[in-house]
Amino acid sequence: MPVHHTAARLLLAATLGLATTAVVAQEHAAERGQIRSFRDWMVGCDNTRSCRAFALPAIENTGKAALRIDRGGEAAEEARVTIILGQDVSLLPGARLRLVPATGAAIEITAGRDATEVDGDVEVTDATASRRLLAALRTTDKLSLTLMQKDGAAVPAGVISLDGASAALLWMDERQKRIGTRTALVRPDTASTRVVPPPLAPPAAPPPVKLEGGPPPTELPEPMLQAVLDAYRALPAGSCDASPEESAESLSADRLAPGLLLVGLRCLAGAYNEAQAFYIVTEGDRPTARPASFARLREPAPEPDRMRSETQPDNILWNSELDDTTGTISHVAKGRGFADCGEMGSWRWDGRAFRPVDLSFMPACRGLLPPNWLTIYRTR
């Protein structure tokens, strides 16, 4: 009987491997998210052709004013303009925000009438003001911001660089298939919006699944531990800085299903980050260990925007946490302790593999916290 059980487990492992390959191949066939930089601007588009562009705060002005443009992939959708105020600036109801281009007329926005403000993010709701701002992005190199308070006080609120804006928005137009149409942000022309293809539908997220099968072993049996360490040793050189022996001292084990474990070994550690390399392990007389796959589903960013997480094997996650009531593992790779740059995402176990649920990036450490990061993959 034990021989038959072992053969069944090996057959299960082979079947899971083939299924994982099929799932990943299907996901990679979809359009991938991309991020690009254009001097002081950064833009990202996700797998549905929804895009976000930023005028980044200057390096020496981290946490100061920025400008954000969001636009979905629907042909008739308008671009939404949001001004992100500095950390020490607030726009009270009735106050005015005065934006002065280096060339051209000033644009004034009144809180509560032309814009809504939430936690320092001022979304322009007046269509005329939005169009004037978008036009200014193509014709000048900077915007100076001044807060005009109700008592008449004028408070400087920063300068937004528009160097790279036209290139960033042209790239956004190209990703959304708008070039040459009336909806293009750069070089609009007379082509009808009917030529803009519909946005891609986001794939369905796997339903939540409770991980069952009983508690994992408190210590891995020696054959299972050796299988995991052998797989860890096979990582490309430079992926991790912990030796196999060091990693074995702080490994984690979680139950995915009867006879199946998710085992993590410490890979990298820093002041505010810790990474683990994860393996899916079959129990039994002849245990097997294969790298887990947490697909990033993105086009590699060019230098200097590429982050370390883009060059690592995709079985490595940072500051991860597994929710065994939903089968979801999440991670946040912080570019620095302030958590204003890095990568965050989640993946869900579907009974065969971990499939991506959402993924966001912010390569530039300029004071922009996760709600402002660039989403490059989403599900419904």
Phi and psi in degrees as a GROMACS rama.xvg file:
@    title "Ramachandran Plot"
@    xaxis  label "Phi"
@    yaxis  label "Psi"
@TYPE xy
-56.6195  -35.6879  PRO-2
-64.0811  -42.0359  VAL-3
-65.3198  -40.1134  HIS-4
-62.0011  -41.6374  HIS-5
-64.309  -43.2978  THR-6
-61.4123  -39.4414  ALA-7
-64.2928  -39.5565  ALA-8
-66.3096  -41.1852  ARG-9
-63.7704  -39.149  LEU-10
-64.1622  -39.932  LEU-11
-61.1118  -43.3169  LEU-12
-62.4285  -42.3322  ALA-13
-64.871  -40.6803  ALA-14
-63.3574  -42.8833  THR-15
-62.1497  -38.9601  LEU-16
-62.263  -45.0445  GLY-17
-64.7248  -39.3303  LEU-18
-65.4002  -41.2115  ALA-19
-60.706  -43.941  THR-20
-58.7977  -42.0467  THR-21
-65.762  -42.0394  ALA-22
-63.4024  -47.7149  VAL-23
-63.7337  -40.0193  VAL-24
-62.4113  -40.4675  ALA-25
-64.2412  -43.4048  GLN-26
-66.8948  -38.9292  GLU-27
-72.0968  -16.1935  HIS-28
-73.0633  -21.8313  ALA-29
-74.4639  164.911  ALA-30
-66.5199  135.636  GLU-31
-94.0108  154.853  ARG-32
-73.6845  155.148  GLY-33
-141.443  151.27  GLN-34
-131.413  137.07  ILE-35
-138.449  150.23  ARG-36
-112.18  142.783  SER-37
-136.904  91.691  PHE-38
52.7187  -111.154  ARG-39
-88.5205  9.00019  ASP-40
-119.02  148.687  TRP-41
-133.301  142.204  MET-42
-140.579  142.2  VAL-43
-137.662  143.475  GLY-44
-128.266  142.992  CYS-45
-97.954  -169.632  ASP-46
-74.3053  -3.90861  ASN-47
-108.379  3.927  THR-48
71.6582  21.2396  ARG-49
-81.3832  137.21  SER-50
-129.606  154.622  CYS-51
-140.019  132.975  ARG-52
-123.912  146.969  ALA-53
-129.402  138.288  PHE-54
-90.7565  107.973  ALA-55
-77.0927  145.495  LEU-56
-60.297  147.574  PRO-57
-61.829  152.546  ALA-58
-55.0004  -41.1975  ILE-59
-77.4787  -6.74347  GLU-60
-118.108  35.9254  ASN-61
-53.2022  132.049  THR-62
87.2784  4.10803  GLY-63
-96.1681  -163.36  LYS-64
-63.9447  145.334  ALA-65
-143.764  169.012  ALA-66
-133.227  136.743  LEU-67
-127.175  139.859  ARG-68
-125.22  125.457  ILE-69
-118.383  140.928  ASP-70
-154.486  128.86  ARG-71
-78.3486  174.878  GLY-72
-85.2194  -7.07945  GLY-73
-62.7024  139.341  GLU-74
-57.1567  -38.9311  ALA-75
-91.899  0.579558  ALA-76
-72.4711  134.671  GLU-77
-85.4946  151.959  GLU-78
-73.4118  139.202  ALA-79
-106.975  130.411  ARG-80
-106.663  128.941  VAL-81
-127.941  131.298  THR-82
-102.07  124.133  ILE-83
-99.3271  112.661  ILE-84
-77.5335  159.011  LEU-85
-63.6069  164.436  GLY-86
-63.6514  -24.0596  GLN-87
-106.277  20.4604  ASP-88
-124.963  138.155  VAL-89
-135.632  149.382  SER-90
-111.464  105.234  LEU-91
-78.8107  153.17  LEU-92
-54.3798  134.215  PRO-93
89.557  -16.7459  GLY-94
-74.861  157.33  ALA-95
-112.993  142.499  ARG-96
-108.334  119.432  LEU-97
-103.877  121.25  ARG-98
-111.175  120.824  LEU-99
-114.865  108.918  VAL-100
-67.3681  156.043  PRO-101
-60.5553  -31.4851  ALA-102
-133.603  137.477  THR-103
109.161  176.285  GLY-104
-80.0074  152.167  ALA-105
-68.8377  153  ALA-106
-120.061  126.743  ILE-107
-114.4  138.347  GLU-108
-127.159  128.013  ILE-109
-102.399  125.013  THR-110
-62.51  135.532  ALA-111
88.5796  -15.7006  GLY-112
-117.599  -51.3525  ARG-113
-102.789  -8.15529  ASP-114
-158.224  155.945  ALA-115
-114.244  145.062  THR-116
-124.446  127.395  GLU-117
-135.465  116.946  VAL-118
51.1354  42.0797  ASP-119
86.3426  -4.91691  GLY-120
-94.884  116.385  ASP-121
-104.96  102.629  VAL-122
-88.8677  123.496  GLU-123
-76.5881  119.937  VAL-124
-104.216  -14.8384  THR-125
-79.8872  121.895  ASP-126
-63.0048  -39.4816  ALA-127
-65.3501  -44.8932  THR-128
-62.7504  -39.625  ALA-129
-62.2229  -45.516  SER-130
-63.4144  -39.4472  ARG-131
-65.7475  -39.7842  ARG-132
-65.1054  -44.417  LEU-133
-63.6588  -37.1501  LEU-134
-66.0077  -39.0669  ALA-135
-63.7969  -30.9876  ALA-136
-61.2757  -26.2725  LEU-137
-91.2899  -10.9552  ARG-138
-122.505  -5.31912  THR-139
-141.002  173.055  THR-140
-110.255  -4.22234  ASP-141
-164.098  158.409  LYS-142
-123.779  128.257  LEU-143
-98.533  133.102  SER-144
-108.616  136.093  LEU-145
-136.924  133.137  THR-146
-89.4186  123.782  LEU-147
-105.424  98.4438  MET-148
-73.1255  163.207  GLN-149
-63.7261  -25.7736  LYS-150
-83.5834  5.0642  ASP-151
93.6514  -7.43641  GLY-152
-69.839  137.645  ALA-153
-108.248  121.04  ALA-154
-118.186  116.898  VAL-155
-58.3875  134.11  PRO-156
-122.146  13.9359  ALA-157
113.356  173.314  GLY-158
-125.766  132.366  VAL-159
-106.574  123.827  ILE-160
-79.3071  134.642  SER-161
-107.758  14.6084  LEU-162
-71.5755  111.485  ASP-163
103.966  -4.12595  GLY-164
-62.402  -47.1798  ALA-165
-61.8075  -42.4758  SER-166
-65.1612  -40.4654  ALA-167
-65.4521  -43.4352  ALA-168
-73.2561  -30.6784  LEU-169
-64.4897  -40.7554  LEU-170
-63.3328  -40.1224  TRP-171
-61.8479  -44.7488  MET-172
-57.6931  -42.6639  ASP-173
-64.5282  -43.0631  GLU-174
-63.7644  -33.8885  ARG-175
-92.0425  6.0789  GLN-176
61.7917  37.7169  LYS-177
-104.274  -6.79123  ARG-178
-58.1012  131.928  ILE-179
85.9808  -0.493298  GLY-180
-102.744  170.507  THR-181
-68.4487  -17.4519  ARG-182
-92.6362  -3.04446  THR-183
-62.5612  138.534  ALA-184
-78.1563  -28.9899  LEU-185
-124.146  137.227  VAL-186
53.0127  51.9081  ARG-187
-65.2117  151.451  PRO-188
-139.249  -165.324  ASP-189
-93.743  -1.90532  THR-190
-61.114  141.766  ALA-191
-69.0672  152.149  SER-192
-65.9494  -11.9685  THR-193
-64.523  -19.7007  ARG-194
-81.2422  -11.3245  VAL-195
-78.1541  119.005  VAL-196
-67.0274  152.079  PRO-197
-63.2829  150.853  PRO-198
-63.8841  155.425  PRO-199
-73.3239  136.742  LEU-200
-72.9985  135.426  ALA-201
-66.3739  142.629  PRO-202
-67.2554  157.583  PRO-203
-74.7701  135.254  ALA-204
-73.15  145.296  ALA-205
-59.3843  143.183  PRO-206
-65.3292  150.689  PRO-207
-57.8282  142.71  PRO-208
-136.236  131.174  VAL-209
-78.2283  127.846  LYS-210
-79.2676  122.585  LEU-211
-127.448  174.642  GLU-212
122.843  6.55699  GLY-213
90.1283  170.793  GLY-214
-67.5109  150.503  PRO-215
-73.214  163.167  PRO-216
-65.2374  142.807  PRO-217
-68.0618  -29.3535  THR-218
-136.191  138.233  GLU-219
-74.2678  134.113  LEU-220
-56.7521  151.545  PRO-221
-55.0458  -45.2711  GLU-222
-60.7798  -38.4488  PRO-223
-68.2832  -42.8367  MET-224
-60.583  -42.6098  LEU-225
-65.9036  -36.7488  GLN-226
-62.9974  -40.83  ALA-227
-67.4869  -45.0767  VAL-228
-65.3445  -36.1693  LEU-229
-62.3169  -41.2105  ASP-230
-66.6767  -37.7643  ALA-231
-64.0757  -40.5161  TYR-232
-65.2052  -21.5809  ARG-233
-82.0438  -2.56395  ALA-234
-61.8005  148.037  LEU-235
-57.0781  146.492  PRO-236
-56.315  136.316  ALA-237
88.1065  -3.96752  GLY-238
-67.5232  -39.1702  SER-239
-132.33  156.223  CYS-240
-108.366  -4.04946  ASP-241
-90.9297  135.552  ALA-242
-70.6836  160.423  SER-243
-55.8251  -37.9884  PRO-244
-66.3696  -41.5271  GLU-245
-65.6443  -41.4787  GLU-246
-64.0148  -36.3554  SER-247
-64.9692  -22.6031  ALA-248
-74.9583  -18.0928  GLU-249
-135.043  36.4614  SER-250
-77.0658  157.924  LEU-251
-119.244  151.894  SER-252
-138.163  129.692  ALA-253
-129.551  147.871  ASP-254
-85.469  126.003  ARG-255
-94.6264  -38.663  LEU-256
-167.437  168.827  ALA-257
-55.1414  125.824  PRO-258
80.2509  5.9521  GLY-259
-137.3  128.913  LEU-260
-123.234  154.782  LEU-261
-109.699  116.355  LEU-262
-114.707  129.764  VAL-263
-116.084  137.199  GLY-264
-118.616  138.132  LEU-265
-59.7367  129.979  ARG-266
-113.355  -50.6589  CYS-267
-141.187  150.089  LEU-268
-145.742  144.749  ALA-269
-145.81  -166.917  GLY-270
-64.8587  -34.9462  ALA-271
-135.806  15.6036  TYR-272
-139.902  146.083  ASN-273
-143.329  129.614  GLU-274
-110.483  146.058  ALA-275
-124.584  145.791  GLN-276
-97.5227  125.855  ALA-277
-107.744  145.945  PHE-278
-136.638  142.257  TYR-279
-95.2503  121.429  ILE-280
-119.767  128.528  VAL-281
-92.9096  133.936  THR-282
-83.1877  167.031  GLU-283
135.705  -174.468  GLY-284
-66.4498  -32.0622  ASP-285
-124.91  77.779  ARG-286
-64.9849  151.083  PRO-287
-124.015  152.895  THR-288
-136.443  126.003  ALA-289
-128.155  149.276  ARG-290
-60.037  134.184  PRO-291
-67.8903  158.297  ALA-292
-124.4  116.79  SER-293
-113.163  82.4139  PHE-294
-62.3159  134.705  ALA-295
-89.1166  -23.2273  ARG-296
48.679  55.6101  LEU-297
-141.826  155.526  ARG-298
-78.4605  134.963  GLU-299
-57.7948  133.825  PRO-300
-76.0666  144.555  ALA-301
-71.973  159.711  PRO-302
-63.369  146.566  GLU-303
-94.9894  16.1868  PRO-304
-82.5138  -9.17644  ASP-305
-71.9611  130.182  ARG-306
-97.9991  162.141  MET-307
-59.6981  -35.2274  ARG-308
-63.2325  -19.5888  SER-309
-78.6241  -20.1655  GLU-310
-104.031  -2.4869  THR-311
-91.1353  155.682  GLN-312
-56.6916  148.226  PRO-313
-83.929  16.0225  ASP-314
-97.1019  6.4823  ASN-315
-104.171  126.407  ILE-316
-125.201  153.13  LEU-317
-109.851  137.361  TRP-318
45.7359  50.861  ASN-319
-87.841  159.681  SER-320
-148.404  131.36  GLU-321
-104.915  126.543  LEU-322
-98.3635  105.563  ASP-323
-77.6416  -4.79972  ASP-324
-85.2101  -18.2821  THR-325
-123.638  -9.73331  THR-326
73.1944  24.485  GLY-327
-108.031  131.129  THR-328
-112.987  135.415  ILE-329
-124.11  157  SER-330
-148.24  153.734  HIS-331
-135.906  110.204  VAL-332
-95.1633  107.694  ALA-333
-89.0827  126.441  LYS-334
-68.1717  -27.6208  GLY-335
-157.262  169.709  ARG-336
-58.4502  -29.6814  GLY-337
-66.4312  -14.975  PHE-338
58.9559  37.7519  ALA-339
-102.091  14.516  ASP-340
-163.129  158.557  CYS-341
134.874  -147.56  GLY-342
-140.974  140.801  GLU-343
-141.581  145.36  MET-344
-169.081  173.816  GLY-345
-144.751  151.235  SER-346
-135.64  149.133  TRP-347
-125.907  135.895  ARG-348
-72.5374  127.33  TRP-349
-109.571  16.146  ASP-350
95.8987  -14.3453  GLY-351
-128.708  -36.8086  ARG-352
-158.735  168.335  ALA-353
-88.4756  124.381  PHE-354
-111.622  141.428  ARG-355
-66.7583  142.528  PRO-356
-109.779  -45.9438  VAL-357
-158.308  156.191  ASP-358
-154.747  130.309  LEU-359
-134.778  151.867  SER-360
-135.191  156.042  PHE-361
-149.161  96.7123  MET-362
-69.5949  -27.8611  PRO-363
-93.9274  125.922  ALA-364
-88.1227  86.4476  CYS-365
-130.552  24.1826  ARG-366
88.2719  9.10295  GLY-367
-94.5442  112.794  LEU-368
-82.6958  166.883  LEU-369
-46.0813  -38.0152  PRO-370
-57.9179  -20.3466  PRO-371
-99.9803  6.21794  ASN-372
-71.816  169.903  TRP-373
-92.6887  111.058  LEU-374
-75.5252  128.351  THR-375
-120.306  -6.43202  ILE-376
-149.782  133.744  TYR-377
-143.409  156.823  ARG-378
-127.947  170.52  THR-379
